[in-house]
């Protein structure tokens, strides 16, 4: 998101106040999301399984979602495509 900050600055009202506030709020939200994701991993998968796993998110989704775990790599690929599209 830092890359796009320069493009939206001119379109935001009161950017001196709004942009730092948006950065602080978004950093807090992302931090909470990462912490909750790690808590979910550790409550579902043992530490030994985490160490042996090549892809923790796939192991986690296989444990919780069964056959639907194929969706995780697909969503990662779509996320990469969206990020690449935004960068171009």
URDA-V179072 format. One record per residue. RES is the residue in one small letter. SS is DSSP state (H for helix, E for strand, C for the rest). Layout:
res: [RES:RES]
ss: [SS:SS]
This chain:
res: [x:x:x:x:x:x:x:x:x:x:x:x:x:x:x:x:x:x:x:x:x:x:x:x:x:x:x:x:x:x:x:x:x:x:x:x:x:x:x:x:x:x:x:x:x:x:x:x:x:x:x:x:x:x:x:x:x:x:x:x:x:x:x:x:x:x:x:x:x:x:x:x:x:x:x:x:x:x:x:x:x:x:x:x:x:x:x:x]
ss: [C:C:C:C:H:H:H:H:H:H:H:C:C:C:H:H:H:H:H:H:H:H:H:H:H:H:H:H:H:H:H:H:H:H:H:H:H:H:H:H:H:H:H:H:C:C:H:H:H:H:H:H:C:C:C:H:H:H:H:H:H:H:H:H:H:H:H:H:H:H:H:H:H:H:H:H:H:H:H:H:H:H:H:H:H:H:H:C]
